[in-house]
Amino acid sequence: MLRQIFYPIHATLRKTLLVSLLLVTIFGFSTSLTGQLMTPRLLAGNPAQCVWCGRRGKIRRFLSPIDDFITKTEINSLTRVGIVGGGLAGLSTAYHLLQKQPTLDITILDVTSGPGEGGASSVAGGLLHPLSPRGKLVYMGLEGLASTNGLIQVARQFAPECVLREDLYRVALDEKQRDTLRGTAEALPHLTKWIDDTDKEAPNEWESLNLSDERVLGALKMHNGCKVIHVPSYLSGLWDACQSTGSGSKAWVQDQTLSETFTVEWKSRLSGFDCVVFSGGAGMFQSSVLGNDNELPIQLVRGQSIEMTVSSNQLKNALLGGKYVSPMLEPDKILVGATHEFKEEPLSQFDVVKELKDRSYAFCSTLWDHGSIDRITSGSRVQSQRGRYGRLPIIGRIQCPHHSNSWIFTGLSSRGILYHGIYGDALSGSILGQDNNVDRLRHLDVEWWKK
């Protein structure tokens, strides 16, 4: 077969290509036609230290080029995978691993007894769209949207209630925002549509938004893949999909000590796995600010939201405009969120209500005037540092004292719904050493956090 492929090629070039092929096969390098070694082929990169090291959550890079590669022995012996954290990142990774290698045994280690029962994922607004607050496509936004919709389609087979709305709206509260969002509608007509009180084609649509405040000049409708998701139901459906995939065993193990300070027990706990993925959120970290360039570029951010009850004829759509209002699973419930807190001491309930009301009243005054507050929810998430492509997740191989084949997937922050699918797919391909994953990883810029 190789002779048929290389026979028409000049002898010298044939020799170079054959050497290149051998190098890729044995060492995982790609080479130029001159034989010069190029970039390593997997996202493992320069591993970082484990989240549960003795430095109370501080993660430092471990510069060791030898550890950049997934060996053939590791790949061939990979049968049991432990995933620490069963939120968006963990379940996306689990599902994509099973799609690529259905015989794997997957164990989720989490502080809760089941998916969607705790963590930031369980209290998220569930707003799926690929646009920044200024109406611009975020990096890999369309690809992320497509990947997440694929997972939603899978989860919906087990939890049909997980999709609450098939569209959402970003409101314009001044002329600059109106002009910007109109421009977005012109640039992305397949994804968005501008509507206001002058829309003669669909006047009922504008009226249905119930935006009576004069400060609202119009709204950008996001649809055709943009959705409102009930995240706990979605996670439950995705885990059910994992359990029904492949021939290997699947287990959800509750361990309420996962967020505690490092103990010597961790090595024995993880010894039964061939690979470990640390995909937890804020619970994996003990400090909110990392102090120097050798630490992961993250911050812990607390978000508090308000669950409210409304009457049947009041606000029912998902609206964004500074803050957001989003429908919940119960037909008379609305979620208003969220604060963005960096201080160790959380805002008081009074301050939470004041901030969210001040920044959402212009586009949902009916809710505040006639609705009632049920409770305030709180969750902390890992927010990555802003880079050249905005805030991207942190994924890659890490050097961990508890396990020799450890990986990390964290930092999804406010774009967890959008990014968890596409980056979970990429990470699973790297864990399994799939060569066709290389170009995609470079395009996703997965090693931004190591630079």
Secondary structure, 3 states (H helix, E strand, C coil): CHHHHHCCCCHHHHHHHHHHHHHHHHHCEEECCCCCEEEECCCCCCCEECCCCCCCCCCEECCCHHHHCCCHHHHHCCCEEEEECCCHHHHHHHHHHHHHCCCCEEEEEECCCCCCCCHHHHCCCCEECCECCCCCECCCHHHHHHHHHHHHHHHHCCCHHHEEECCEEEEECCHHHHHHHHHHHHHCCCCEEEECCCCCCCHHHHHHCCCCCCCCCEEEEECCCCEEECHHHHHHHHHHHHHCCCCCCEEEEECCCCCCCCCCHHHHHHCCCCEEEECCCHHHCCCCECCCCCECCEEEEEEEEEEEECCCCCCCCCEECCCEEEECCCCCEEEEECCCECCCCCCCHHHHHHHHHHCCHHHCHHHHHHCEEEEEEEEEEEEECCECCECCCEEEEEEECCEEEEEEEECEHHHHHHHHHHHHHHHHHHHCCCHHHHHHHHHHCCCHHHC
